[in-house]
Every structure is written in C-alpha cells, then in structure tokens.
Amino acid sequence: ALTMVWLRDDLRVADNPALLAAAERGDVVVCYLLDEESEGLRPLGGASRWWLHHSLSSLGDSLEALGIPLVLRAGRSEDVIEQLVQESGADAVFWNRRYGYAERTIDAGIKASLTEAGVEVHSFQANLLHEPWTIVTGSGQPYRVFTPFWNACRSASEPRPPLPAPHILGGPQLTSESFKEWGFLPTKPDWAGGLREAWTPGEPTGQRLLAEFLDGTISGYADARELPNVEGTSRLSPHLRFGEVSPFQVWHSAEHSRNPAISRDVTVFGNEIGWREFCWQLQYHNPNLATENYRPQFNAFPWHEPAPEELDAWRYGRTGYPLIDAGMRQLWHTGWMHNRVRMAVASFLVKNMMVDWRIGEQWFWDTLVDADPANNAANWQWVAGSGADAAPYFRIFNPVTQSKKFDADGGYLRRWVPELRAAENVHEPWKGDADGYPARLVDLKESRAQALTAYRELRSR
Ligand code: FAD
C-alpha cells in the first residue's frame, strides 16, 4: 500500500495523525502544495511567507531523517493532488482537517473525486482540541460567548493524548519543486533581519519552546502575561499557527505539569488555548469573519477614511503615543507583538482614529509571523465591538494609563522607541523634553468622546 499525505497547516512529524496512520499502512509520499489558484484562499502575508519558507525547510530535514523527501508542488490543489496520485500510484490520500470555508470546500471536492476514482481518502483531527461542530448549545446553536463555550469544551470528552512521530518512513522518490524558488523571502529591501533574530521556525524549536515554557515561564504566567517587557508568555503562536506544535501536545503537557503551586497559571494558560478554539469555531460558522462585521449593525458605522500619512503613523509607530509606537515598532521589527499591546494598538486605530478594523486586520495579517485567519479576525472584531463576544463599546484603552500600569518603569517603551530613552516622562513625553519624538496624532479625550457618540448612536439603532 502507498499512502499520500497532504500536509497543510500541520508542518510537523510528531502528533500528526494523518502521517502516523499512513506510516502504519505502508509506504508514504508526503507533499505540501502552494496553491495560489483555487478560489477563496487568502494569500499569505509577507511575514507568514517568511515563516513558511523556513518551516518547510525544517520539515524537509525532519522527513529526510525519517527516510523520505518532502515533495513540493505549486498549482491548483485539485489538479496537483490528482497528478501526484497518478505519478506515485498511491491508493490512498490522508490529511488532517482544516476549518476555513474555502479550504473545506476544496478538500470536499478532492475527496469526492478521489473516492469516485477508487482512491481511499481519510481525514483526521489534528489542529483543534474540539471539532467546531461538536461544541454547540443545548438548542444546537454555535456559542457566541467565550465562557460558556469553554465550559462546554471542558466538560466534553478529554482531548486525546498526543501521538508519537513515526520511527521510520519509506516510499518512492518523486520530483519536487524547491521552496527556495517560491519567492517567500524578501530580496530588496531585506526586511527580515529582525525576524531572523527573533525566531527559528520549525518543529524542533517549537517543541523546545514548549518544554522551556512549561519548565519555567509558566510559573507566574497568570500575572506576568500582562507585562509587555517581561518574557512572560509562551511565544508559541507562530508554531501553533503553522502546526509545528499541536494543541494536543500543548494541552497535555500543560495539564501534566500541573502542580498546586502553579494551578492558576496552568488554568489561565489553558484558557488562552481555549480562545484559539473559540476563534476557530467562530471562523468555522462565519466564513467571512475577516471581511464582514459579525454584528451587521456595524455596517452603518461612520468609519473615518484615513489619509495615507495618518495610517502610516499608526503602521510604523509614529503616533506620538509611546505604547502604541512601541507596539507597532515591535511588530514591524520582529513580526510579533505582546497581546496587551495588540489590544491597545487595535483600540487606538479603531476607536481613537475611527478607522475600520479591517484595515488593521490586514496590516497584522501582513506583518505578524503568527497571522492566523481566525485568531486575527476574531480579536480585531472583539476590540472593534463588532464581534461575537465583544469588548463593551465603552472600553477604549487609554495608552497612557495602560503603559503606566503594565510597563511602569517604561522599559518596554524605551526598548522600542529609542527617541524616548532619555525622556524625563516616558509615558507622557509631551510633558517634558523628548527630542525627535513625533507629536500626538490625535487628542485622546476628544477622539474618545467622538467614538463614544458614534458607538452610542449605533446601539440605539
Ligand atoms: P500565550 O499567552 O503564551 O498564549 C498561548 C497560545 O494561546 C497562543 O500562542 C495562541 O495560540 C493562543 N492565544 C492566546 N491569546 C489568544 C487570543 N486572544 N485569541 C486567540 N488565541 C489566543 N493570535 C494569533 O495566534 N494570531 C493572530 O493573528 C492574532 N491576532 C491578534 C490580533 C489582535 C488585535 C489581538 C488583540 C490579539 C491577536 N492574537 C492573535 C491573540 C494573541 O495576542 C496572541 O495569540 C498572543 O499574543 C501570542 O503570544 P504567545 O504565543 O506568547 O501567547
């Protein structure tokens, strides 16, 4: 028997049910496709493409070590899979399920045509702890609010333990394209220097980060996760996004490390994994989560059309508000931003600048190494107030109060905004001397009042 395994957002050899089941059946061909042709697939952003390049390279090494190459091809998924089945003579095709609408439609079409041609097709659960269609309310509806959703997950059956990697793999040598020719890396200008410094994509590093996190950082996570200048979170997000680390591995190793001293930390960390599940079930039930307001009354919201220089001030961290600028520069430089700061910069764009959340979502999509179709869209909608479980409309993060509270000594601000290193008042540089630091883009009080009026009007509709 020869099984073809089609990898997508599951670029790992351990806890990969499709790969393990294929190895148990006999010979294996493992492929990854670059599909820029099928309808409805969202093209990856720049930082994600950078990550993918290195992740494929690492995956290729892991598969070589097990005995087979990674076969790369570009084209329409349906055509390429058919072609590869013919070339290899595979009698079965296995994959791990994905949950986006366009992706599911493509997979269903391929499954139907392969089955008709007598090829066995199996899909597996690998990327979410709970299949989105299994967690529903008493009346069979999807949940709209996180806490009851997560309670329902917690009382559903315990997620299965993670699976081992196959010991050895055998199979035919098929020709492969080279990911190096897919043009995922920047040429001129090379903007990826900060990414290279900050990250090593791939399964081995993801697994090491997980182990290190559970050995150390998780102790104190519940509080330290709020502090942007402390390495208090796992930084697993891009590894989870590309499936180099699986939620089953995270869940079980976190639960395993539970001891009374860090019980609260493990629970709070588990909740964050729960938010990932929640965002994906929203995405599953709302295919247009990244492009349409979940709450349709927001279609009438009076967004401000920003001038290019206003938008650039936000994008590149020149708003004159230290926390916003530090966050946006951290993002631009490293492809990642601390969660608390993500909330603050998103609130600033949407509420103080009154710019449509979709513009911010797209910028994050392009610049985050963890840009995730569900997590990004759902969190932007949460901040904007247009989402399912949304922040109350009157919650407008004040960047000054936030940095005083969560970065009291200004270490994060000074790290990312060099103009402020010598500033007397790092939280409110306009009160002192801060040479070369931009003037404030908006007045916080005035813009807040404006936003509140607009949100109130929307509510009374
Ligand atoms: P940890 O605190 O260690 O959390 C562990 C894991 O839980 C994360 O890796 C992530 O997979 C998941 N998680 C944590 N917080 C959330 C959350 N609020 N929603 C969903 N999952 C969560 N996360 C992404 O993975 N991709 C995105 O594109 C993304 N866009 C965001 C946009 C905005 C406006 C906001 C406010 C948040 C966004 N997040 C996104 C959520 C969160 O900021 C990141 O997951 C987190 O900062 C990643 O760092 P970490 O792995 O160290 O997190």
Boltz pocket constraint, residues with backbone or C-beta under 6 A from the ligand:
constraints:
  - pocket:
      binder: B
      contacts: [[A, 225], [A, 233], [A, 234], [A, 235], [A, 236], [A, 237], [A, 238], [A, 240], [A, 241], [A, 269], [A, 272], [A, 273], [A, 275], [A, 276], [A, 277], [A, 279], [A, 337], [A, 338], [A, 339], [A, 340], [A, 342], [A, 343], [A, 346], [A, 364], [A, 368], [A, 370], [A, 371], [A, 372], [A, 373], [A, 375], [A, 376], [A, 377], [A, 379], [A, 380], [A, 383]]
      max_distance: 6.0
